[in-house]
Amino acid sequence: MNKNRLFWLMIATLLGSSSYFGLNAEARRREMQRFEAALEQGANVSLVSVIDGDTVVVRDEEGGSVAVRLLGVKSFDPTRDKLAESRFGRNAMDAIAELLRDRTAVVELNDPPKDKYGRTLARLTVNGRDVGLTLIERGLVLVYTAFPFAHMSEYLHEQERARAGRVGLWTNPEIARQADLLDREWRRQAK
């Protein structure tokens, strides 16, 4: 009888967790859609908020807010507290805030300029320094190879340097294995 109760308790826990994460994802999607301004190539922007380790909301010079998905990088989910890799998502968020807070960033739009969620796809640079590349150098995010982009070879080179130097997520062998599996899947998708 105890095994039966344990089974149903596990099922209830899994359903509850799935519902929680599903609602959280839907709330984040809705939050992204409320930012309607469009960015121009070379626009100067300032940080409004950090959504996760690869997405920010910025304000343009006219005061419009825009959700920007940092081009070419993917962070681990910062909200999954029980997973070891989620701390790197939170660390990426902290690093983005550090790099952009009280600074002006310049926008370099991707082609196409929007992703399927309506976020602007762009590189952000502060004083000529690429924010996404800095996150890769610190081992906080992965190069997102599912969609080729202009600076992919430079990003991959810096990721290999971070891996070789055992920086950030590359210090943990299990997380590094997960990163390799993700990279293989993204490269397969890109074909």
Backbone as a chain_set.jsonl record, in Angstrom:
{"seq": "MNKNRLFWLMIATLLGSSSYFGLNAEARRREMQRFEAALEQGANVSLVSVIDGDTVVVRDEEGGSVAVRLLGVKSFDPTRDKLAESRFGRNAMDAIAELLRDRTAVVELNDPPKDKYGRTLARLTVNGRDVGLTLIERGLVLVYTAFPFAHMSEYLHEQERARAGRVGLWTNPEIARQADLLDREWRRQAK", "coords": {"N": [[0.814, -1.188, 0.0], [1.979, 1.268, 0.73], [3.762, 1.696, -1.378], [2.045, 2.243, -3.462], [0.864, 4.667, -2.653], [3.172, 6.256, -2.584], [3.837, 6.225, -5.294], [1.618, 7.659, -6.423], [1.951, 10.06, -5.108], [4.372, 10.887, -6.191], [3.566, 11.198, -8.856], [1.701, 13.29, -8.57], [3.418, 15.296, -7.66], [5.117, 15.608, -9.89], [3.238, 16.477, -11.816], [2.405, 18.87, -10.626], [4.838, 20.306, -10.613], [5.329, 20.468, -13.369], [3.136, 22.03, -14.156], [3.676, 24.411, -12.756], [6.161, 25.251, -13.96], [5.295, 25.49, -16.596], [3.376, 27.556, -16.428], [5.062, 29.605, -15.56], [6.74, 29.865, -17.797], [4.858, 30.715, -19.688], [4.112, 33.171, -18.571], [6.522, 34.584, -18.853], [6.675, 34.662, -21.656], [4.442, 36.251, -22.273], [5.257, 38.603, -21.03], [7.363, 39.362, -22.681], [6.002, 40.01, -25.029], [4.753, 42.42, -24.528], [6.434, 44.486, -25.06], [6.804, 46.666, -27.5], [8.239, 48.497, -29.112], [10.464, 49.262, -31.848], [13.818, 48.58, -32.772], [16.554, 50.328, -34.238], [19.318, 49.731, -36.438], [22.432, 50.241, -34.925], [21.389, 51.751, -32.878], [21.328, 53.472, -29.733], [20.974, 52.173, -26.527], [19.592, 51.598, -23.22], [19.723, 49.64, -20.239], [16.773, 48.159, -19.0], [15.698, 45.895, -17.689], [16.795, 42.586, -16.721], [15.859, 39.648, -18.11], [16.466, 36.893, -18.342], [19.34, 34.723, -18.629], [20.043, 35.288, -21.253], [18.392, 37.176, -22.345], [17.167, 40.479, -22.404], [15.516, 43.525, -21.41], [15.48, 46.566, -22.976], [15.748, 50.162, -23.178], [15.112, 52.478, -25.675], [16.359, 55.548, -27.232], [14.129, 57.125, -27.551], [12.527, 56.384, -25.533], [11.094, 54.044, -25.731], [10.467, 50.62, -24.907], [12.132, 47.534, -25.442], [12.318, 44.064, -25.959], [15.216, 42.191, -26.034], [16.883, 39.539, -27.425], [19.896, 38.183, -26.819], [22.102, 37.744, -29.37], [23.338, 34.673, -30.552], [23.984, 33.366, -28.159], [23.185, 31.131, -25.458], [21.701, 30.582, -22.402], [21.679, 28.607, -19.377], [18.646, 27.669, -17.749], [17.689, 29.94, -15.367], [15.791, 29.615, -13.379], [15.449, 27.09, -12.383], [15.954, 25.946, -9.622], [16.821, 23.578, -8.299], [18.579, 22.351, -9.949], [21.973, 21.972, -10.803], [23.119, 23.429, -12.905], [21.568, 25.715, -13.12], [22.541, 27.792, -11.604], [24.447, 28.957, -13.196], [22.884, 30.21, -15.081], [21.724, 32.162, -13.442], [24.074, 33.484, -12.7], [24.829, 34.456, -15.197], [22.774, 36.281, -15.628], [23.362, 38.129, -13.586], [25.867, 39.008, -14.491], [25.182, 40.216, -16.93], [23.648, 42.357, -15.977], [25.642, 43.706, -14.573], [27.365, 44.403, -16.707], [25.771, 46.076, -18.293], [24.418, 47.942, -16.683], [23.739, 51.298, -15.987], [25.03, 52.125, -18.29], [25.49, 52.904, -21.764], [24.462, 50.965, -24.457], [25.212, 49.743, -27.726], [23.301, 48.751, -30.501], [23.434, 45.968, -32.629], [21.759, 44.706, -35.106], [20.373, 41.521, -35.997], [19.92, 39.521, -38.974], [17.368, 37.592, -39.782], [15.681, 40.261, -37.967], [14.022, 39.576, -35.803], [12.954, 37.022, -33.486], [11.029, 33.938, -33.253], [9.4, 34.484, -31.113], [8.996, 37.139, -31.11], [10.962, 38.724, -30.06], [13.656, 41.054, -30.331], [16.507, 40.226, -32.131], [19.813, 40.601, -31.445], [23.21, 41.808, -31.242], [24.702, 43.303, -28.46], [26.764, 45.973, -27.664], [29.083, 47.443, -25.451], [31.01, 50.193, -25.05], [32.434, 49.24, -27.256], [32.728, 46.57, -26.637], [31.523, 43.318, -26.893], [28.686, 42.095, -25.377], [27.532, 39.477, -25.273], [29.74, 37.901, -26.099], [31.469, 38.385, -23.993], [30.107, 37.063, -21.928], [30.413, 34.44, -22.819], [33.209, 34.166, -22.694], [33.516, 34.225, -19.948], [32.459, 31.819, -19.289], [29.728, 31.499, -18.776], [27.561, 31.187, -20.427], [26.442, 29.358, -23.349], [27.539, 28.947, -26.76], [25.104, 29.461, -29.096], [24.363, 27.424, -31.478], [22.341, 26.646, -33.183], [21.238, 28.402, -35.01], [22.953, 29.843, -37.464], [25.164, 32.697, -37.311], [26.733, 35.899, -37.883], [29.105, 36.252, -36.273], [29.783, 33.762, -35.343], [32.062, 32.006, -35.529], [34.034, 33.378, -34.079], [32.816, 33.436, -31.55], [32.684, 30.664, -31.019], [35.409, 30.079, -30.912], [36.168, 31.513, -28.599], [34.616, 30.156, -26.747], [35.861, 27.653, -26.758], [38.304, 28.384, -25.681], [37.482, 29.118, -23.083], [36.56, 26.643, -22.215], [38.956, 25.11, -22.33], [40.405, 26.496, -20.434], [38.972, 25.879, -18.231], [36.82, 27.494, -17.204], [34.1, 28.999, -15.51], [31.078, 27.384, -16.283], [32.456, 25.295, -17.373], [34.015, 24.185, -15.439], [32.719, 22.179, -14.174], [32.343, 18.839, -14.715], [29.963, 17.35, -15.271], [28.066, 19.297, -16.018], [29.432, 20.315, -18.204], [29.257, 18.101, -19.905], [26.494, 18.092, -20.361], [26.325, 20.514, -21.714], [27.766, 19.86, -24.032], [26.042, 17.934, -25.141], [23.791, 19.538, -25.671], [24.928, 21.284, -27.555], [25.497, 19.488, -29.668], [22.865, 18.779, -30.357], [21.839, 21.281, -31.182], [23.495, 21.796, -33.387], [22.694, 19.749, -35.04], [20.087, 20.547, -35.534], [20.622, 22.81, -37.041], [21.321, 21.904, -39.504]], "CA": [[0.0, 0.0, 0.0], [2.856, 2.429, 0.772], [4.313, 1.914, -2.711], [0.981, 2.847, -4.252], [0.778, 6.064, -2.224], [4.391, 6.914, -3.039], [3.684, 6.389, -6.741], [0.678, 8.751, -6.71], [2.57, 11.284, -4.618], [5.348, 11.279, -7.214], [2.806, 11.674, -10.02], [1.16, 14.602, -8.22], [4.546, 16.222, -7.614], [5.528, 15.875, -11.273], [2.207, 17.302, -12.453], [2.486, 20.196, -10.031], [6.055, 20.951, -11.118], [5.102, 20.777, -14.789], [2.207, 23.17, -14.216], [4.393, 25.592, -12.285], [7.108, 25.699, -14.97], [4.52, 25.907, -17.758], [2.808, 28.879, -16.157], [6.18, 30.537, -15.523], [7.15, 30.101, -19.186], [3.807, 31.513, -20.327], [4.209, 34.53, -18.041], [7.685, 35.208, -19.486], [6.316, 34.907, -23.05], [3.556, 37.42, -22.276], [6.042, 39.783, -20.684], [8.123, 39.748, -23.864], [5.121, 40.549, -26.05], [4.258, 43.757, -24.209], [7.42, 45.463, -25.503], [6.469, 46.794, -28.91], [9.084, 49.421, -29.868], [11.407, 48.637, -32.774], [15.157, 49.152, -32.702], [17.274, 50.584, -35.481], [20.731, 49.352, -36.44], [23.281, 51.264, -34.331], [20.682, 52.518, -31.84], [21.852, 53.476, -28.37], [19.948, 51.711, -25.598], [19.989, 51.42, -21.826], [19.092, 48.479, -19.611], [15.583, 48.283, -18.158], [15.708, 44.716, -16.813], [17.353, 41.337, -17.229], [14.807, 38.63, -18.046], [17.176, 35.655, -18.031], [20.758, 34.813, -18.97], [20.279, 35.658, -22.649], [17.339, 38.104, -22.781], [17.058, 41.708, -21.627], [14.639, 44.582, -21.896], [16.234, 47.811, -23.066], [14.997, 51.366, -23.54], [15.782, 53.257, -26.724], [16.492, 56.983, -26.94], [12.794, 57.732, -27.537], [11.823, 55.913, -24.34], [10.4, 52.782, -25.973], [11.101, 49.42, -24.361], [12.263, 46.452, -26.413], [12.927, 42.819, -25.494], [16.327, 41.807, -26.897], [17.489, 38.216, -27.238], [21.3, 38.326, -27.197], [22.387, 36.892, -30.514], [24.418, 33.705, -30.531], [24.26, 32.755, -26.863], [22.076, 30.463, -24.774], [22.04, 30.33, -20.997], [20.877, 27.628, -18.669], [17.458, 28.255, -17.123], [18.034, 30.385, -14.008], [14.694, 29.396, -12.431], [15.387, 25.688, -11.962], [16.822, 26.0, -8.447], [17.369, 22.302, -7.841], [19.559, 21.873, -10.918], [23.272, 22.621, -10.608], [23.437, 24.366, -13.976], [20.771, 26.941, -13.03], [23.336, 28.879, -11.018], [25.127, 29.658, -14.281], [21.872, 31.112, -15.628], [21.644, 33.31, -12.526], [25.332, 34.226, -12.816], [24.774, 35.184, -16.466], [21.901, 37.44, -15.388], [24.128, 39.099, -12.791], [26.915, 39.569, -15.341], [24.539, 41.132, -17.874], [23.319, 43.572, -15.217], [26.916, 44.388, -14.308], [27.91, 44.944, -17.954], [24.888, 47.067, -18.916], [23.855, 48.905, -15.734], [24.221, 52.673, -16.051], [25.865, 52.297, -19.478], [24.789, 52.899, -23.043], [24.857, 49.875, -25.346], [24.914, 49.944, -29.138], [22.591, 47.6, -31.053], [23.748, 45.432, -33.949], [20.635, 43.811, -35.401], [20.549, 40.31, -36.781], [19.031, 39.366, -40.116], [16.22, 38.452, -39.522], [15.821, 41.005, -36.714], [13.126, 39.093, -34.737], [12.813, 35.574, -33.362], [9.631, 33.493, -33.337], [8.667, 35.013, -29.962], [8.864, 38.577, -31.273], [12.084, 39.444, -29.454], [14.67, 41.545, -31.244], [17.763, 39.472, -32.086], [20.866, 41.583, -31.646], [24.405, 41.921, -30.399], [24.806, 44.561, -27.73], [28.146, 46.278, -27.32], [29.298, 48.555, -24.528], [32.388, 50.665, -25.284], [33.035, 48.361, -28.251], [32.851, 45.192, -26.116], [30.336, 42.502, -27.122], [28.169, 41.54, -24.116], [27.412, 38.016, -25.421], [31.08, 37.327, -26.133], [31.986, 38.46, -22.62], [29.475, 35.972, -21.177], [31.058, 33.197, -23.264], [34.563, 34.153, -22.124], [33.402, 33.936, -18.511], [31.91, 30.474, -19.12], [28.396, 31.607, -18.178], [26.579, 30.807, -21.437], [26.938, 28.543, -24.46], [27.297, 29.47, -28.097], [23.863, 28.873, -29.614], [24.724, 27.093, -32.855], [21.175, 26.203, -33.97], [21.007, 29.387, -36.066], [24.232, 30.509, -37.763], [25.195, 34.151, -37.235], [27.972, 36.449, -38.434], [30.273, 36.157, -35.397], [29.778, 32.436, -34.718], [33.404, 31.425, -35.393], [34.692, 34.075, -32.968], [32.177, 32.952, -30.329], [33.117, 29.276, -30.794], [36.818, 30.142, -30.498], [36.219, 31.932, -27.19], [34.057, 29.074, -25.929], [36.91, 26.636, -26.619], [39.286, 28.926, -24.73], [36.885, 28.993, -21.747], [36.561, 25.208, -21.893], [40.336, 24.702, -22.072], [40.824, 27.132, -19.186], [38.054, 25.431, -17.172], [36.204, 28.716, -16.69], [32.646, 28.977, -15.368], [30.398, 26.091, -16.345], [33.402, 24.263, -17.822], [34.693, 23.597, -14.282], [31.901, 21.06, -13.711], [32.295, 17.856, -15.802], [28.59, 16.958, -15.611], [27.456, 20.407, -16.756], [30.126, 20.357, -19.498], [28.647, 17.032, -20.731], [25.183, 18.598, -20.779], [26.587, 21.547, -22.725], [28.135, 19.172, -25.27], [24.819, 17.339, -25.698], [23.0, 20.634, -26.238], [25.605, 21.754, -28.762], [25.246, 18.49, -30.726], [21.47, 18.898, -30.783], [21.695, 22.536, -31.925], [24.162, 21.655, -34.693], [21.825, 18.885, -35.839], [18.959, 21.396, -35.955], [21.086, 23.799, -38.005], [21.519, 21.272, -40.831]], "C": [[0.864, 1.26, 0.0], [3.449, 2.739, -0.59], [3.29, 2.605, -3.603], [0.846, 4.337, -3.914], [1.983, 6.86, -2.705], [4.314, 7.189, -4.538], [2.787, 7.586, -7.047], [1.197, 10.095, -6.194], [3.59, 11.8, -5.627], [4.644, 11.831, -8.451], [2.269, 13.079, -9.743], [2.263, 15.661, -8.188], [5.004, 16.589, -9.016], [4.513, 16.75, -12.001], [2.239, 18.732, -11.917], [3.69, 20.968, -10.537], [5.888, 21.359, -12.57], [4.183, 21.981, -14.936], [2.907, 24.465, -13.821], [5.322, 26.132, -13.371], [6.395, 26.14, -16.242], [3.931, 27.287, -17.585], [3.895, 29.949, -16.126], [6.641, 30.871, -16.939], [6.127, 30.966, -19.911], [3.855, 32.959, -19.843], [5.389, 35.267, -18.671], [7.385, 35.535, -20.943], [5.431, 36.146, -23.159], [4.313, 38.7, -21.958], [6.827, 40.276, -21.89], [7.244, 40.445, -24.897], [4.642, 41.964, -25.74], [5.234, 44.854, -24.627], [7.342, 45.566, -27.013], [7.394, 47.701, -29.712], [10.026, 48.636, -30.78], [12.75, 49.348, -32.665], [15.734, 49.316, -34.099], [18.709, 50.079, -35.321], [21.545, 50.515, -35.875], [22.624, 52.105, -33.249], [21.416, 52.419, -30.51], [20.712, 53.114, -27.427], [20.518, 51.631, -24.19], [19.175, 50.266, -21.236], [17.874, 48.883, -18.787], [15.573, 47.137, -17.162], [16.351, 43.54, -17.53], [16.285, 40.27, -17.03], [15.391, 37.274, -17.669], [18.606, 35.81, -18.526], [21.06, 35.113, -20.415], [19.237, 36.63, -23.194], [17.255, 39.288, -21.817], [15.945, 42.574, -22.191], [15.46, 45.855, -21.845], [15.303, 48.95, -23.449], [15.796, 52.106, -24.597], [15.774, 54.739, -26.37], [15.158, 57.711, -26.917], [11.965, 57.271, -26.342], [11.042, 54.633, -24.529], [11.177, 51.602, -25.416], [11.041, 48.283, -25.367], [12.902, 45.249, -25.728], [13.993, 42.408, -26.509], [16.847, 40.449, -26.471], [18.918, 38.35, -27.723], [21.647, 37.279, -28.248], [23.547, 35.945, -30.23], [24.745, 33.072, -29.202], [22.988, 32.128, -26.295], [22.531, 30.175, -23.352], [21.21, 29.172, -20.468], [19.736, 28.368, -17.973], [17.777, 28.65, -15.68], [16.976, 30.062, -12.965], [14.632, 27.972, -11.897], [16.338, 25.462, -10.797], [17.485, 24.685, -8.071], [18.403, 21.727, -8.803], [20.847, 22.677, -10.787], [23.55, 23.683, -11.667], [22.658, 25.681, -13.882], [21.552, 28.095, -12.408], [24.097, 29.634, -12.098], [24.155, 30.58, -15.014], [21.735, 32.356, -14.763], [22.921, 34.155, -12.595], [25.386, 35.027, -14.118], [23.892, 36.425, -16.322], [22.643, 38.528, -14.619], [25.197, 39.788, -13.644], [26.331, 40.552, -16.355], [24.205, 42.446, -17.166], [24.582, 44.384, -14.948], [27.442, 45.083, -15.572], [27.089, 46.104, -18.518], [24.39, 48.164, -17.978], [24.561, 50.255, -15.851], [25.178, 52.922, -17.219], [24.968, 52.333, -20.712], [25.347, 51.766, -23.882], [24.437, 50.229, -26.767], [24.349, 48.636, -29.693], [23.13, 47.256, -32.438], [22.704, 44.363, -34.247], [21.063, 42.603, -36.217], [19.675, 40.401, -38.033], [18.603, 37.909, -40.141], [16.33, 39.106, -38.133], [14.943, 40.514, -35.565], [13.166, 37.566, -34.69], [11.328, 35.216, -33.365], [8.779, 33.987, -32.171], [8.496, 36.532, -30.035], [9.967, 39.388, -30.626], [13.033, 39.921, -30.554], [15.937, 40.733, -31.045], [18.898, 40.435, -32.386], [22.083, 41.299, -30.775], [24.305, 43.264, -29.707], [26.274, 44.772, -27.387], [28.183, 47.501, -26.413], [30.768, 48.942, -24.654], [33.138, 49.725, -26.225], [33.166, 46.908, -27.832], [31.526, 44.466, -26.221], [29.9, 41.82, -25.812], [28.084, 40.015, -24.185], [28.768, 37.335, -25.395], [31.713, 37.341, -24.742], [31.403, 37.339, -21.762], [30.101, 34.628, -21.541], [32.45, 33.085, -22.653], [34.555, 33.795, -20.641], [32.815, 32.554, -18.238], [30.522, 30.466, -18.516], [27.282, 31.18, -19.13], [27.269, 29.942, -22.49], [26.726, 29.284, -25.77], [26.096, 28.718, -28.65], [24.027, 28.656, -31.113], [23.544, 26.653, -33.719], [20.904, 27.123, -35.15], [22.321, 30.119, -36.331], [24.098, 32.033, -37.735], [26.601, 34.622, -37.575], [29.208, 36.194, -37.575], [30.423, 34.771, -34.757], [31.188, 31.874, -34.545], [34.174, 32.073, -34.247], [34.125, 33.584, -31.627], [32.644, 31.535, -30.001], [34.573, 29.225, -30.345], [36.927, 30.506, -29.016], [35.621, 30.874, -26.262], [35.102, 27.98, -25.723], [38.001, 27.103, -25.66], [38.759, 28.804, -23.3], [36.89, 27.537, -21.296], [37.968, 24.753, -21.51], [40.847, 25.281, -20.752], [39.978, 26.752, -17.988], [37.469, 26.637, -16.428], [34.695, 28.518, -16.599], [32.067, 27.58, -15.415], [31.328, 24.961, -16.754], [34.2, 23.677, -16.672], [33.974, 22.348, -13.789], [31.753, 20.042, -14.844], [30.875, 17.459, -16.215], [27.895, 18.054, -16.425], [28.116, 20.544, -18.123], [29.575, 19.28, -20.434], [27.271, 17.469, -21.226], [25.338, 19.645, -21.876], [26.951, 20.909, -24.06], [26.924, 18.533, -25.937], [23.93, 18.407, -26.339], [23.619, 21.117, -27.547], [25.387, 20.784, -29.918], [23.826, 18.6, -31.275], [21.265, 20.172, -31.616], [22.328, 22.44, -33.302], [23.327, 20.76, -35.608], [20.644, 19.691, -36.371], [19.357, 22.359, -37.055], [21.243, 23.219, -39.405], [20.29, 21.309, -41.664]], "O": [[0.515, 2.234, -0.668], [3.628, 3.907, -0.935], [3.646, 3.463, -4.41], [0.727, 5.167, -4.815], [1.847, 7.99, -3.173], [4.686, 8.271, -4.993], [3.159, 8.442, -7.85], [0.913, 11.141, -6.778], [3.665, 13.001, -5.888], [5.087, 12.825, -9.027], [2.374, 13.961, -10.596], [2.06, 16.79, -8.636], [5.252, 17.761, -9.299], [4.895, 17.668, -12.726], [2.113, 19.69, -12.681], [3.582, 22.152, -10.856], [6.261, 22.466, -12.958], [4.438, 22.858, -15.761], [2.744, 25.492, -14.48], [5.29, 27.324, -13.679], [6.848, 27.074, -16.904], [3.983, 28.105, -18.504], [3.688, 31.064, -16.603], [6.903, 32.034, -17.247], [6.5, 31.859, -20.671], [3.656, 33.88, -20.636], [5.274, 36.45, -18.992], [7.799, 36.589, -21.427], [5.64, 36.99, -24.031], [4.047, 39.751, -22.54], [6.944, 41.484, -22.1], [7.696, 41.373, -25.568], [4.16, 42.645, -26.645], [4.895, 46.036, -24.556], [7.766, 44.657, -27.726], [7.327, 47.663, -30.941], [10.342, 47.478, -30.506], [12.81, 50.565, -32.489], [15.439, 48.545, -35.012], [19.239, 50.012, -34.212], [21.368, 51.656, -36.302], [23.221, 53.061, -32.753], [22.044, 51.405, -30.207], [19.62, 53.675, -27.514], [21.731, 51.599, -23.984], [18.072, 49.969, -21.696], [17.928, 49.817, -17.986], [15.458, 47.349, -15.955], [16.442, 43.5, -18.757], [15.857, 40.018, -15.903], [14.874, 36.59, -16.786], [19.039, 36.926, -18.813], [22.231, 35.189, -20.787], [19.209, 36.881, -24.398], [17.269, 39.127, -20.597], [15.494, 42.37, -23.318], [16.057, 46.188, -20.822], [14.212, 48.73, -23.974], [16.996, 52.335, -24.443], [15.244, 55.135, -25.332], [15.051, 58.791, -26.336], [10.831, 57.716, -26.159], [10.388, 54.168, -23.595], [12.407, 51.59, -25.452], [10.038, 48.092, -26.054], [13.893, 45.384, -25.011], [13.708, 42.29, -27.701], [17.203, 40.236, -25.313], [19.147, 38.602, -28.906], [21.497, 36.078, -28.024], [24.597, 36.355, -29.735], [25.703, 32.304, -29.115], [21.873, 32.543, -26.611], [23.598, 29.604, -23.125], [20.18, 28.809, -21.036], [19.855, 29.55, -17.651], [18.099, 27.79, -14.86], [17.233, 30.219, -11.771], [13.813, 27.689, -11.022], [17.399, 24.859, -10.96], [18.61, 24.686, -7.571], [19.037, 20.717, -8.496], [20.819, 23.903, -10.674], [24.147, 24.718, -11.369], [23.051, 26.668, -14.506], [21.244, 29.259, -12.667], [24.369, 30.824, -11.942], [24.564, 31.626, -15.519], [21.641, 33.471, -15.278], [22.863, 35.384, -12.553], [25.92, 36.135, -14.149], [24.228, 37.493, -16.835], [22.559, 39.707, -14.963], [25.407, 40.996, -13.535], [26.919, 41.602, -16.61], [24.456, 43.524, -17.705], [24.582, 45.607, -15.082], [27.909, 46.22, -15.508], [27.639, 47.01, -19.145], [23.976, 49.223, -18.448], [25.788, 50.347, -15.819], [26.028, 53.811, -17.157], [23.836, 51.85, -20.692], [26.563, 51.619, -24.007], [23.442, 50.92, -26.983], [24.854, 47.554, -29.394], [23.266, 48.121, -33.303], [22.76, 43.256, -33.71], [21.995, 42.668, -37.019], [18.799, 41.26, -38.127], [19.413, 37.052, -40.495], [16.987, 38.572, -37.239], [15.101, 40.993, -34.442], [13.382, 36.903, -35.705], [10.473, 36.096, -33.467], [7.552, 33.916, -32.237], [7.921, 37.14, -29.132], [9.917, 40.618, -30.638], [13.187, 39.261, -31.581], [16.396, 40.565, -29.915], [18.942, 41.025, -33.465], [21.999, 40.651, -29.732], [23.871, 44.248, -30.305], [26.942, 43.868, -26.886], [27.424, 48.455, -26.585], [31.659, 48.131, -24.4], [34.32, 49.445, -26.025], [33.668, 46.091, -28.603], [30.514, 44.937, -25.701], [30.666, 41.06, -25.219], [28.517, 39.332, -23.258], [28.933, 36.304, -24.742], [32.416, 36.402, -24.368], [32.116, 36.732, -20.963], [30.297, 33.775, -20.675], [32.825, 32.026, -22.15], [35.474, 33.144, -20.144], [32.685, 32.157, -17.08], [30.164, 29.523, -17.81], [26.181, 30.85, -18.689], [28.493, 29.813, -22.52], [25.847, 30.139, -25.879], [26.076, 27.487, -28.669], [23.855, 29.576, -31.912], [23.739, 26.318, -34.887], [20.397, 26.679, -36.18], [22.755, 30.928, -35.511], [23.056, 32.584, -38.089], [27.547, 33.835, -37.558], [30.278, 35.937, -38.126], [31.112, 34.624, -33.748], [31.483, 31.309, -33.492], [34.893, 31.386, -33.52], [34.878, 33.347, -30.683], [32.962, 31.232, -28.851], [34.93, 28.415, -29.49], [37.685, 29.884, -28.271], [36.068, 30.715, -25.126], [35.215, 27.436, -24.625], [38.557, 26.299, -24.911], [39.508, 28.428, -22.398], [37.186, 27.236, -20.14], [38.154, 24.09, -20.489], [41.622, 24.641, -20.042], [40.212, 27.22, -16.874], [37.603, 26.775, -15.212], [34.083, 27.942, -17.498], [32.503, 26.693, -14.681], [31.027, 23.793, -16.51], [34.991, 22.76, -16.888], [34.557, 21.545, -13.062], [31.102, 20.343, -15.844], [30.618, 17.253, -17.401], [27.215, 17.764, -17.409], [27.441, 20.856, -19.104], [29.439, 19.52, -21.633], [26.926, 17.24, -22.385], [24.578, 19.661, -22.844], [26.496, 21.366, -25.109], [26.791, 18.582, -27.16], [23.385, 18.2, -27.423], [22.911, 21.333, -28.531], [25.119, 21.217, -31.039], [23.604, 18.527, -32.484], [20.589, 20.135, -32.644], [21.772, 22.939, -34.28], [23.263, 20.992, -36.815], [20.25, 19.534, -37.526], [18.54, 22.696, -37.912], [21.292, 23.963, -40.385], [20.295, 20.822, -42.795]]}, "num_chains": 1, "name": "protein.A"}
